[in-house]
Amino acid sequence: MFFNIPKCGYMITNQPIRSYLPSRLSLNNQHIPCVTSYKSLGVLFESRGIDFLKQGTILSQRGVSCLAGMRCYSDTWVPRIRLNIFKCILLPTFEYSLPLLYANYQRNRKAQEWTTLTNASNNYLT
């Protein structure tokens, strides 16, 4: 098995970083760095879990940048290319993050990240 050490990292969760400093971790005699956040399947995780506001902002910015060239009155791309952009780029962008953000919105109806996404979708889908 081969490990890509530059893409590896470990994160200390639910503890102040200074309160727990483990000895140096290594794999195949290479140092594995301690990270403060990591992204998995497009979701940004931090030591206290998901930062929903940051995730919502990232998601809305990605959506806005993808949708800018796909507006109905846009002459940038033909309709078939716009559909392919939507299916191949935009949908996978939202696939994992959006359900988590919606679940957080269901838990907290005043969640700012859902408002950010709603405003972005209202501006670009209408």
MOZI-V498260 format. One record per pair of residues at least 4 apart in sequence whose C-alpha atoms are under 6 Angstrom apart, sorted by sequence separation. I is the first residue (numbers start at 1). J is the second residue. D is the distance in whole Angstrom. If there is no record, write none. Layout:
BEGIN
i;j;d
I;J;D
I;J;D
END
This chain:
BEGIN
i;j;d
26;30;5
39;43;5
45;49;6
46;50;6
52;56;6
60;64;6
63;67;6
64;68;6
77;81;6
84;88;6
85;89;5
86;90;5
87;91;6
91;95;6
94;98;5
105;109;5
121;125;6
122;126;6
26;31;4
39;44;4
45;50;5
26;32;5
38;44;6
105;111;6
25;32;6
38;45;5
37;45;5
37;46;4
70;82;5
9;32;5
11;34;6
9;33;5
10;34;5
11;35;5
9;34;6
10;35;6
9;35;6
14;47;6
13;47;4
14;48;5
43;97;6
56;113;5
60;117;5
53;113;5
END
